[in-house]
Amino acid sequence: MVQQPRVLLVEDEFAQREVLAYNLEAEGFDVIQADNGEDALLLVEEDHPDMIILDWMMPRVSGIEVCRRLKMRPETRGIPVIMLSARADEVDRVRGLETGADDYVIKPYSMVELMARARAQIRRVRPSTMGVVLDHDGIRLDTETHRVYRGEKVLKLGPTEFRLLTAFMEKPGRVWSREQLLDRVWGRDIYVDTRTVDVHVGRLRKALCVHGHEDPIRTVRGSGYALG
């Protein structure tokens, strides 16, 4: 099973945060929460969310400053940010988007529309969670049927190898550390030794090369693994 897309929800109003979390979980998101910008920055480091829904006006560090810091760093600038704000003026919307927000939603908002915008952002960065067929360099992975093809041949992959390949194919060329792969493939609440990653990457390589194809997975010394 593909891991649920993880959303960091940053909202200082408790009641609003609870309603948002409920709706996001109903949409199939794994939700982590913060009520201030300082904690939000720490959670990004610890939990590596796939998307952030971020209120502009917050204590300690404002949402616009959180967004600015994240978009300045290469390791976090690719995380989509949906900015929530009561500021409806064009100059504020422009400022939010120019700071790096991928979308800007004005309060009060339609929950149905916000969920649609959230799905659109996740579809861009985690297409496998939306039932999309992934295709890279002759390898095709169907997340709905759980079938993998290389050329015209169907490959036999175990469930862990399937999830590993899904992570690789969502972001070809990205170097994944063993810790990041453990978090994405096994889940953040499960303890598994990092050497287990090497074992399953080895099994995935064997499955991908069973018909004489070249190994598409790179070992990056001191860093981890990448596809292509």
C-alpha positions in Angstrom: 0.0 0.0 0.0 1.3 3.5 -0.9 1.9 5.7 2.1 -0.7 8.4 2.6 0.4 11.9 1.6 1.6 13.8 4.7 0.3 17.3 5.2 1.6 19.8 7.8 -1.3 22.0 8.9 -0.2 25.2 10.6 -3.1 27.2 12.1 -3.2 29.0 15.5 -7.0 28.9 15.9 -7.8 25.6 17.6 -11.4 25.2 16.3 -10.4 26.0 12.7 -7.4 23.6 12.9 -9.6 20.8 14.1 -12.1 21.3 11.3 -9.4 21.4 8.7 -7.6 18.3 10.1 -10.9 16.4 10.1 -11.6 17.2 6.5 -8.0 16.5 5.4 -8.0 13.1 7.1 -11.4 12.3 5.5 -9.6 13.0 2.1 -7.0 10.4 3.0 -4.2 12.7 4.2 -1.9 11.9 7.1 -2.1 15.2 9.1 0.5 16.6 11.4 -0.3 19.9 13.2 1.4 23.0 14.6 -0.1 26.2 16.1 2.8 28.5 15.5 5.5 29.1 12.9 8.4 28.1 15.1 7.0 24.6 15.7 6.1 24.4 12.0 9.7 24.8 10.9 10.8 22.1 13.4 8.1 19.7 12.1 9.2 20.2 8.5 12.7 19.0 9.6 11.4 16.1 11.6 8.4 14.8 9.5 9.2 15.8 5.9 5.6 16.6 4.9 4.5 16.4 1.2 2.5 19.6 1.5 2.0 22.5 4.0 -1.2 24.4 4.6 -0.1 27.5 6.3 -2.0 30.4 8.0 -0.4 33.8 7.4 -1.1 35.4 10.8 0.5 33.3 13.6 2.5 33.8 16.8 6.3 33.6 17.0 7.0 33.3 13.3 4.4 34.4 10.8 3.3 32.2 8.0 4.8 34.4 5.3 8.2 34.2 7.1 7.9 30.4 7.4 7.2 30.2 3.7 10.1 32.5 2.8 12.5 30.4 4.9 11.3 27.1 3.4 11.5 28.4 -0.2 15.1 29.6 0.3 16.4 26.1 1.2 17.0 23.6 -1.6 15.8 20.7 0.5 12.4 22.2 1.3 11.7 24.6 -1.6 9.9 21.9 -3.5 7.2 21.3 -0.8 4.0 22.9 -2.0 2.6 25.6 0.3 -1.1 26.6 0.4 -1.3 30.0 2.2 -4.5 30.8 4.2 -5.2 34.4 4.9 -7.9 36.9 5.7 -5.9 39.4 3.7 -7.9 39.8 0.5 -6.2 42.7 -1.1 -4.4 42.1 -4.4 -1.1 43.4 -3.0 -1.3 40.8 -0.2 -2.1 37.9 -2.6 0.8 39.0 -4.8 3.2 39.2 -1.8 2.2 35.7 -0.7 2.7 34.2 -4.1 6.0 36.1 -4.6 7.3 34.8 -1.3 6.9 31.3 -2.7 3.4 30.1 -1.8 2.0 27.7 -4.5 -1.6 28.7 -3.8 -3.3 31.5 -1.9 -6.7 30.9 -0.3 -8.7 33.8 1.2 -10.7 33.3 4.5 -13.5 32.5 4.8 -13.1 29.8 2.2 -15.1 26.9 0.9 -13.9 23.6 2.5 -14.7 21.7 -0.7 -12.6 24.1 -2.8 -9.7 24.0 -0.3 -9.7 20.2 -0.4 -9.7 20.3 -4.2 -6.7 22.7 -4.2 -5.0 20.4 -1.7 -5.5 17.4 -4.0 -4.2 19.3 -7.0 -1.0 20.2 -5.2 -0.5 16.6 -4.0 -1.2 15.3 -7.5 1.8 17.3 -8.6 4.3 16.0 -6.0 2.8 12.6 -5.1 1.0 11.4 -8.2 1.0 7.8 -7.0 -1.5 8.7 -4.3 -4.0 9.9 -6.9 -4.0 6.7 -8.9 -1.7 8.0 -11.6 0.4 5.6 -13.8 4.1 6.5 -13.3 6.4 6.1 -16.3 10.2 6.6 -16.4 12.8 5.3 -18.9 10.9 2.3 -20.0 9.6 1.4 -16.5 5.8 1.7 -15.9 4.2 1.5 -12.5 0.4 1.3 -12.1 -0.5 2.4 -8.6 -4.1 1.1 -8.9 -3.4 -2.4 -10.2 0.0 -2.7 -8.4 1.6 -3.9 -11.6 5.1 -2.9 -12.8 6.3 -3.3 -16.4 9.7 -2.9 -17.9 9.2 -2.7 -21.6 6.6 -5.3 -22.3 7.5 -7.6 -19.4 5.6 -7.7 -16.2 7.9 -7.6 -13.1 7.2 -9.4 -9.9 7.8 -7.1 -6.9 7.1 -7.6 -3.3 5.0 -4.9 -1.5 8.0 -3.2 0.0 9.9 -3.2 -3.3 6.8 -1.8 -4.9 6.6 1.1 -2.4 10.4 1.7 -2.9 10.0 1.9 -6.6 7.0 4.2 -6.3 9.1 6.7 -4.2 11.9 6.6 -6.7 9.6 7.0 -9.7 7.7 10.0 -8.2 11.0 11.9 -8.1 13.5 10.5 -10.7 17.0 11.8 -10.1 16.4 12.7 -6.4 18.9 11.2 -4.0 17.0 9.6 -1.1 18.9 9.0 2.2 18.2 5.7 3.9 16.4 7.5 6.7 14.1 9.3 4.2 13.3 6.0 2.5 12.5 4.4 5.8 10.1 7.2 6.6 8.4 7.2 3.2 8.3 3.4 2.6 8.0 1.9 6.1 6.3 4.8 7.9 7.5 7.3 10.6 6.1 5.2 13.5 7.9 2.0 12.7 11.4 1.2 13.8 13.5 -0.5 11.1 17.3 -0.7 10.9 18.7 1.4 8.0 20.5 -1.7 6.7 17.1 -3.1 5.9 16.8 -0.4 3.2 20.0 -1.8 1.5 18.5 -5.3 1.5 15.2 -4.2 -0.2 17.0 -2.0 -2.7 19.1 -5.0 -3.6 15.9 -7.0 -4.1 14.3 -4.2 -6.2 17.4 -4.1 -8.4 17.3 -7.8 -9.0 13.6 -7.6 -10.0 14.2 -4.7 -12.3 17.1 -6.4 -14.0 15.6 -9.9 -14.3 15.2 -9.7 -18.1 18.8 -8.5 -18.7 18.1 -4.7 -18.4 20.6 -2.3 -17.0 20.3 -1.4 -13.3 18.5 2.0 -13.2 19.2 2.7 -9.5 22.3 4.7 -8.5 24.1 4.3 -5.2 25.3 7.7 -4.1 28.2 7.2 -1.7 27.6 8.7 1.7 24.1 9.9 0.7 21.8 7.0 -0.4 20.0 6.0 -3.6 18.5 7.6 -6.7 16.6 6.4 -9.8 18.5 7.5 -12.9 
